[in-house]
Amino acid sequence: MTAARSEGLGIVPIGGIRWTPSDMIELLQLPDHTFPVAGVAMGFVDKPSHIKPRLPVSTFRHQETYHQGELRGTIHSYNEELVQHWQKVGRSDGSNWSESISEYYGQVYYPQVLPALLKRGFGKDK
């Protein structure tokens, strides 16, 4: 994605293919022991859009020890920055990162993935 962006292409990762992995497997005619985990749409954009702010690396990369004391303030700042971004791009419904991630991991979004993986031969002893 970085290489494509450096050439002026717009990139959108598509994680939603996990909703119906069997359909993607059939469409792409994938062989056994392969599995689609994400898609990528890319192309030349008419006008550049606002780039969504990213969670600072310091929140998930720690040197030698876990630095919990620094996380709370950094994540709080990121939450505010992300809400401002959503407002700037016209998504007034956009929540902050902490709320979004809590909701996301509060349920199983892709229950079809495990059965599809098993059907493809993953997780079976040879």
C-alpha positions in Angstrom: 0.0 0.0 0.0 2.8 2.4 0.8 4.4 1.7 -2.6 1.1 2.3 -4.4 0.5 5.5 -2.5 4.0 6.7 -3.3 3.1 6.4 -7.0 0.0 8.6 -6.5 -2.6 5.8 -6.2 -5.5 5.9 -3.8 -5.9 2.8 -1.7 -8.8 1.3 0.2 -8.3 -1.9 2.2 -11.4 -4.2 2.0 -11.8 -6.4 5.1 -15.4 -7.1 4.4 -14.6 -10.0 2.2 -14.5 -12.0 5.4 -18.3 -11.8 5.5 -18.6 -14.4 2.8 -15.3 -16.1 2.4 -16.7 -19.1 0.6 -18.1 -16.8 -2.1 -14.7 -15.2 -2.5 -13.0 -18.6 -2.7 -15.3 -19.7 -5.4 -15.1 -16.4 -7.3 -11.3 -16.4 -7.2 -11.1 -20.2 -7.8 -8.6 -20.5 -4.9 -6.9 -23.8 -4.4 -6.9 -25.7 -1.0 -4.9 -24.2 1.8 -5.4 -20.7 0.5 -7.8 -18.2 2.2 -8.8 -14.6 1.4 -8.2 -12.3 4.4 -8.4 -8.9 2.8 -8.9 -7.1 -0.5 -7.4 -3.9 -1.8 -9.1 -1.4 -4.1 -6.7 1.0 -5.8 -6.8 3.6 -8.5 -6.1 7.1 -9.4 -8.1 9.6 -7.4 -9.8 12.8 -8.8 -9.0 14.8 -5.7 -7.1 13.8 -2.6 -9.1 13.1 0.5 -8.3 13.6 4.1 -6.1 10.9 5.4 -7.5 9.2 8.5 -5.1 9.7 11.5 -3.4 6.6 12.7 -3.0 5.3 16.2 0.5 6.4 17.3 3.1 3.6 17.1 4.0 4.3 20.7 0.7 2.7 21.7 1.4 -0.7 20.4 5.2 -0.9 20.1 7.2 -1.0 23.3 10.9 -1.3 23.8 11.9 -4.0 26.3 9.0 -3.3 28.7 5.3 -2.3 28.5 4.9 1.5 29.0 1.3 1.6 30.4 1.8 5.0 32.1 2.2 6.8 28.7 -0.8 5.1 27.0 -3.7 6.8 28.6 -2.8 10.3 27.6 -1.7 9.2 24.1 -4.9 7.3 23.5 -7.0 10.2 24.8 -5.4 12.6 22.4 -5.9 10.1 19.5 -9.6 9.7 20.4 -10.0 13.5 20.1 -8.0 13.7 16.9 -10.1 10.9 15.3 -13.4 12.5 16.2 -12.2 15.8 14.7 -11.3 13.8 11.5 -14.7 12.3 11.3 -16.3 15.7 11.6 -14.0 17.1 9.0 -15.0 14.4 6.5 -18.7 14.7 7.3 -19.2 11.6 9.5 -20.9 13.1 12.5 -21.7 9.5 13.6 -18.0 8.7 13.8 -17.0 7.6 17.3 -13.6 7.7 18.9 -11.1 4.8 18.7 -11.7 3.5 22.2 -15.4 3.2 21.7 -15.0 1.7 18.3 -12.5 -1.0 19.3 -14.6 -1.9 22.4 -17.7 -2.4 20.3 -15.7 -4.3 17.6 -14.3 -6.9 20.0 -17.5 -7.2 21.9 -18.9 -9.6 19.3 -17.9 -12.0 16.6 -18.1 -10.3 13.3 -17.1 -13.0 11.0 -18.5 -16.3 12.2 -18.1 -17.7 8.7 -14.3 -17.6 8.8 -13.6 -20.6 11.0 -15.8 -23.0 9.2 -14.5 -21.8 5.8 -10.9 -22.2 7.1 -11.6 -25.7 8.2 -13.2 -26.6 4.9 -10.1 -25.3 3.1 -7.9 -27.7 5.0 -6.5 -25.4 7.7 -6.3 -26.7 11.2 -6.3 -30.4 10.2 -3.4 -32.7 11.2 -1.8 -34.3 8.2 
